[in-house]
Amino acid sequence: MPLIKCSEDMLPSWSEVDFIDVLLLKEGEVRSFISTSEREMYFVGDGICKMIINRKITYAQRGHVFKVESLNSTVKIKAETECAIIVIGGHWEGLKGTHGLFTLKNSDAPRNIGDPVDYPRDTDFDNHYHDCDEYWIIYQGSCLAVSEGKQYEATVGDCIVTKMGEHHDIPEVYEEIHAVWFESSMKGLMREGHLWVHTHGDPSPE
């Protein structure tokens, strides 16, 4: 089940992520939470907001990431402008992969430096795998994503979940996407970054 609807669908049983929420807040809107997972991360995808975590106040904008690593922590978000907030909760372990925001649109010179594919491409992206599970959460735009050998049309509120060692790719963008990438615990050979069979060899067993 590589594609899920955030806030609606259950994540796979093997996933270290318990839940994912995409919050699109209007100016002045306030949301309050009590943390329910061992670890939670709050990504500011767009806009300006006030984050209040256990009474500590921080003004945040696109690119800021907040970590909450204790149960029953209090989190309050006030949108100073329209905001996109992506929340990920789970039980990943100490050595975790990377995370952040990315944007992607179609390219005038599409190419794939990763492993060969048999489908057309309009983006400058690569078909790759990881030594960890990876999650792409779309909070703006839409695209064609490929994960674990299947193609999916992904849009706002969707998450493409790819298990360690499985290839994934974004060969076509319908409307420029803004998304979060999130990698959970490193496993196997624990190599960082995009991995390709032609360079790094076959995926290592977990």
N, C-alpha and C positions, 0 to 999 in steps of 0.2 A: 504494500500500500504506500508507494512513494509520494502520492499527493494527498494532502488532507486539507480540510477547511478548518482554519484556526477557530477556536472557541466552540466548535461543533463536533468534530470527529475525534475519536480516540487515537492516540499515538500507538505505534506497534509495541508489542509486549517487550521487545528487546531494547527499546529506547530508554536512554538515561534522562530524557526530557519528559516531564510530567504534563506540562501544558504550555500552550503558546497563545497569547492574546495580541491582537492588533487593535489599538485604541485610536480612533480618529476623533479628536476632541475639538469642539468649537471654542472660540475665544470666550474666556470666562468660565468654561466648564470645569468642574472639580470632580475628581474620582479619588476614593479612599479604599485602601486595601489592608489586610493583615496577611503577612507572608505565610504560605501553607506548605512550601517545599523547602528542602534543606538549603538550596541555593536558588536565588532568583536574580535575574538581570533585567534592567530597564534601559532600553535604547531610545534615544530621542532621534527620530527619523527626520522630522521637519518641525519648524516652528520654534517658539520660545515658551518655556514653562517654568513654574516654580516647583521643585521637588522637595518634599519634606519627608525625610526618612528618620524615624525615631527622634523627631523634633528638630533635626538638623536641617536648615533651609539652604538650598542651593538654587540659583537661577541657571537654567540650562538651555542649550540650543542644539541644533543638528550636530550629531557626532558624539555627544556626551553619552556615556554609559555608566550606569550605577549598579553596584553589586550589593545584594542583601544576602547574608550568609548565616542567618539565625531565624528559627521559627518564631512566629508571633510578632515579628517586627511590624511597625506601623508605617505605611507609605501613603502619602497624600500628594496628588498631582493637581496643580492649578494651571490651566492653559492661559498664558498671557496673549497668545495669538492662536490661530488654528494650529493644531499639533498632531503629529503622528507619533505614538508611543508604542513600542513593541516590547512585550513582557514575555520572558522565557523563565520557566521554573523547572527544577529537576534535581537529580542526585548524582551528577557527574563527579568524578574523583579529582585528585590533586593535579595530575599532569594533563591539562586540557589543551586542545588545539586553539586556533585563533578565532576571532570574531570581529565584526565590524559592519559598516554600511557599504553598499556598492550600487552603482548605476550602470545601465547597459542599454545601448541603442543599436540599430542596424548600422553597418559599416559600408563605406564606399569601396573598401578593399577587404572583403571578408576572408578570413583564413582560419585554419585549425592547426596549431603546432602540436596538438596532443595526438592521441591514438586515432587511427583512421576510422571513418564512419561511412555509411551508405545512404545518408540523407543530405539534402541541400542545406546551405548555410548562408545567412545574411549578416552574421555578426563576426566580430574579431574575438572569438572565445575559443576555448580548447576543451576537448573531450578528455576527462581525467578521472582519477580516483584518489582516495586518501587512506591514511592509516588511522582513521577515526570515522565516526558517523558525522554527516554534515546535514545542516538544515538551511534551506533558502526560504526566507519569509518575505513575500511580496506585499508592500504597503502602498505602492502606486504603480500604475501601468499594467501591461499584460505581455505575455510571451509564450513561445513554445519551448518547453523544457523536456529533456530526455533524461531518464533515470532508470537504472537497472534494466535497460533494454526496451523501455516503453516510452512513448511520447505522451505529453500532457499539455493541455492549454491551461496556463496558470494566470491568475489575476489577483486583484486586491483581496487580502485575507487568506490567500492560499499559502501552503508550505510544502516544498518539495523535500522529502525526507529520503536521504540516500545512505544506505548502510556501508560500513567500512569495506573497502575493497571493490565496491561496485562503481562503475563509471557513471558520470553525469555530465550534462552539457546544456547550453542554451543556444541553439542554432538560429533562432529567429525571434525578433522583438516586434510586437504589433504596435505597442505604445511604450515609449521609454520607461523602463522599469527602475524603481527605487526599491531596494531590498536590504535585508539583513542576512549576513551569512554567520552561521554559528556552528562550531565544531566541538563535539563532546570529548570524552577521554581518549587520549592517544593509546593505541594498542599495537600489537605485533612489533614491527621494526621501529615504530614511533618516528617515522620520517615526516617532516613538516612540508607543507605546501602541496601544490598540484603534482601528482605522480602519473607517469605514463609508462606503459609496458615497454615501449620502444627505448626508453631511457633507464627506467628503474627496475624493470622486470615485472613479473606477475605479482599481483597482490600477495602479501605475506599472510599466512593463517593467523587468526586472532590469538 
